[in-house]
Amino acid sequence: MSRKELPRAGLVKAALSGRITNRQGATALHLTIRQFQRLKRRFESGGAPALRHRSRGQPSPRRLPPKLHAQIGA
């Protein structure tokens, strides 16, 4: 997990257990309350790995076509 994603699990766990409110968790992560609620649902269904960015491991949509890439020799 990245530095940005690391504190998410702890804050979401605290919110689920009732130690902090949704507003406090959202403020700490610089999110809206609605976005924080979505994180809580994803955490409940998939645990901490579900909080990672979903496009991780996917190829960039801005990559060069393979033919052009080979032509350049990069």
Secondary structure as the mmCIF struct_conf table of DSSP 4:
data_model
#
loop_
_struct_conf.conf_type_id
_struct_conf.id
_struct_conf.beg_label_comp_id
_struct_conf.beg_label_asym_id
_struct_conf.beg_label_seq_id
_struct_conf.end_label_comp_id
_struct_conf.end_label_asym_id
_struct_conf.end_label_seq_id
TURN_TY1_P TURN_TY1_P1 ARG A 3 GLU A 5
HELX_RH_AL_P HELX_RH_AL_P1 LEU A 6 SER A 17
TURN_TY1_P TURN_TY1_P2 GLY A 18 GLY A 18
BEND BEND1 ARG A 19 ILE A 20
HELX_RH_AL_P HELX_RH_AL_P2 ASN A 22 LEU A 29
TURN_TY1_P TURN_TY1_P3 HIS A 30 HIS A 30
HELX_RH_AL_P HELX_RH_AL_P3 ILE A 33 GLY A 46
HELX_RH_3T_P HELX_RH_3T_P1 ALA A 48 LEU A 51
BEND BEND2 ARG A 52 ARG A 52
TURN_TY1_P TURN_TY1_P4 ARG A 54 GLY A 57
BEND BEND3 GLN A 58 GLN A 58
HELX_LH_PP_P HELX_LH_PP_P1 PRO A 59 SER A 60
TURN_TY1_P TURN_TY1_P5 PRO A 61 ARG A 62
HELX_LH_PP_P HELX_LH_PP_P2 ARG A 63 PRO A 65
HELX_RH_AL_P HELX_RH_AL_P4 PRO A 66 ILE A 72
TURN_TY1_P TURN_TY1_P6 GLY A 73 GLY A 73
#
